[in-house]
Amino acid sequence: MKRVLFNDAWPESWQLSHGYDLLEVYGERARSGYACAYAERRRHTLEMVQRAVPPPARVLDVAAGQGNFTLALAELGYEVTWNDLRVDLAAYVQLKHERGTVHYASGNVLDLGFRECFDVALMTEVIEHVAHPDECLSHIARMVRPGGYVVMSTPNGGYILNALPVFSTHPDPGVFEAQQFEANAEGHIFLLHDHEIGPLAAQAGLGVVEHRVFTNILTNGHLKTGFLLRVLPRGVVAGLEAFTRRVPFLRGLHTSTATLFRKPLG
């Protein structure tokens, strides 16, 4: 992935994306909670894609933003289709593209006519921005071939600091339709809980292959623990993360989840 230099003549969306790239790709302020949490999410989701299918499988990266997962997968040898509502970001991703096969499909992914086109659909931090996560997952499932996979990362609804409503018990999710698709943390509508994953998968015609939690309070720098990330050795932080992931009653300390779904063959 090419490192691009900031240009103040860029559109605002490019400038905002480059700011995130400084954290997520280029390693500036790498010991911040945000950067550590992003690195964990990247590691877990790419692991799941690689576990599901080897290159050169076809991957759809839904709401892919500045394309960091798209480009990483392309460099691993996958044939990747980048998608995002923000049409102007495609050219920013092309600016960073260095090697591998990437196709560009801007717009609402639900309107693009994809049906059983992909081996894997990747949804990183998408489903928490929609009012109807059940319908969203069902639509995405139709885009993968029989025997294909969906990889989803999303914030953990069971996190101890989560105060958002629970989708499965909300009387009318439609009231949130007007605030869908906001591309920031303030746009979160529902954060899915562990017990909701199985029913959502079944409704979408998918099976759950694996569901994992990750990024504990320390790794994410929450509750004013961010300063510890700058002084503790990386091995200590990683060891604590591995320990809390192994202990069932500590699941609520983790801010993120990743799920690997599989679509039956027939």
N, C-alpha and C positions, 0 to 999 in steps of 0.2 A: 504494500500500500504506500503510495507516494505521500510524503509530507508536503503539504501546501503552505505557502506563506500568506499571512493575512493581507487582505487588500481592502482598504476602506471604501472602495467603489463597489464592493460586492452588495448584492441584495441583503436585506436584514436577515432573512432566513439563513443565508450562507454564513453571515457573521456569527449568528447564534450557534449554528452547527459547528463552526470552527472553535468556538469557545468550549463546547463540549468535547471536541476532539483533543484539545490541549490536555484535558483530564483523562479521557478514555483511551486514547491511542498513543499520544506523544509523551505521556508520562509526567507532565508537569503537575506538581502538587500530588505526586503519586501516593503519598501516605495519608491523604485525606480519606474520610469515611466514604465519600461518594466514589472516589476512584477505586478503593478497595472493594466496595460493594459491586461496582460495575465489573471489575475483574473477575469476581466470583460468578456473577451471572453469565458472563461470557464463557468462562471455563465450563460451567455445568451445561449450558445449552449446546455448545459446540460438541461436548462429549456425547450428548444424547443424539445429535444428528449423526455423528460418526458411528455410534453404536447401532443406530437404526439401519443405515445403508452406507456402503462405501462409495467413493467417487467412481465414475463421473455421474452419479445420480442427479436427477433434476430437483432443485429446491426452489420453493417460492418463499421469499422473505416478505412477510406482510407488514405494512406500515413500517418500513425499514429505515425511515429517517435519513440520516447522513451516511447510511450504508456500511457501517463498520462490520456487521455480521455478514452482510452480502459479500463484501470484499474478502473477508477472512475465509469464508467458505469457497469462494472462487479460487483463492490461492491454494486451498487444500485439494483442488481438482474437481469440485462440484460445478455443475451447470446451474447457475443461479439466476432467478428472475427477481429483480428489485421492484418493489411496489411501495408507493406512498401517495396520500392525498395531495401532498404539496408538490405540484408538478415541477416547480423550479428547482427542487433539490436534486433531480436527476442529473443535471449538468454539474452540480457540485460533486456528486459521487463519481461521475466520469472523470473529473479533474484528479481524483485520488486513485482511480483505477490503474493498477500497474500490470497485473497479469491475471490470467484465468478468464473464463467465459461468463459474462454478465449480460442479461437482457433487461430492458427497462419497460415497465408497465405502470405508468402514472395513473392516478385516479382512484376512485372507490373500488376496492378489489371485488366487491359484490356485483359490480356492474361490468366487469371485464370479460365475462363469458367463459372463465376457466371451469372445466369440468373433467375430473379424473385425468388431469394433465401432469401431475407432479408425483414424485416419489416421497417427498417430504414437504410439508408446509410448516414454516417457522413463524411463531407469533411471540415476539419478545415484548413484554410490557404493553400489550394491546387490549386484552379482554377487560381490564379494569376500567377502561375508558368508554365502555358501551353500556347502554341501559338494559340490553337483553343478551347477556353472555351465553345463554343457552342457544339462541338463534345464531349468534356469531359463530360459535364452535360448530354448529351444524352446517352452516354455509361453508366454512373452511374445510370441513371434512369432505364435502362433495368435490373439492378441488384436487384431492389426492386419489391415486389409483387404488383399486382393491389390493389389499396387502401393503399399502403405503402407510405413512406415519404423519402424525402432527406432533410437533414439539412446541410446548407453551411455557413461557416463564411469566410470572405475575406476582405481585406482592402477596404476602401471606395474610389471609384474613384472620388467622388465629394468633397473630402477633399481639403481644400484650398491650401495645399502645394504639392498636387499631380501634377507632370509634365509628367507622362507617357502617351503614346498615348491612344486614345479611340478605343476599339476593334470594335465597330459597324461602325465606319467611316474609319477604316484603309484599304487601298487598297489591301494589301497583307500580312495577318498575317503569312503566311508561311515563311517569311524571319526570323522569330524568332524561328523556329523549332530547330535550332542547340543549342540554349541556354535554352531549356526547362529543367525542373525538378531540377534546382539548389536549394538546401535546405537552402537558406538564403535570406535576404531582397534584395540583389543585383540581385537575380534571378527573381524578379518580372517583368512581361512582360506587362500585361494589368491589371489595377484596374477597376473593373466594376462599372458603374454609375447606379444610381437608375433607370433611364429610360431604361436601357438594361436588367434588371432582368426579366420583363414580357415577352418580345420577346424571350429571351433565354429559359425561362420556357416553353413557348408554343411550341417552336421548339423541345424541349425534351419530349413533351407530358406530361408536369406537369402543375399544377396550383399553384399559389402563395397563401399560407395561411397567411403568415405574413412576413414582411420585416422590419427590424429595424436597426437604426444606434446607435452606442454607442462609448464610450471612447473619450472624448473630449481632447482638447490640454493640459489642466491641468492634467487630469487623466493619459495621456500618457507621461507627462513630456516634451512635445515639446516646442519649442521657449524659452528654458532656464527656464521653469517653474518647473523643477524637484526638485529644492530646496524647493519649497512650499509644496511638498508632505511630506517632512520630518518635517515640522513645523505646518501645518494646521491639525486640528482634522479630523479624518476619516469621521465624520458626515458631516463636511463642504464640503469635497471633493465629497462625495456621493450625497449631496444635489445639488451641482453645476452640477454634471453629470446628475442627474435626471431633472434639470431645462432645460439644453441645449437640452436634448433629446425631451422635450415636445414642443419646439419652432421650427416650420418648417423652418424659415429662418436661423436658426443656424445649420442646418444639415451639412454644410460644415466645421464645427469645429470638426467633429468626424472622427476618423481615421479608424473605423471598422464598418462592417455590418454583420448581420446574417439573413438568410432567411430560412423559413420553406416551403418546396414544398410538394404537395401531388400528387400521381399518381392516375388517375381515376380508378374506379373499372372495367370499361369495355369500 
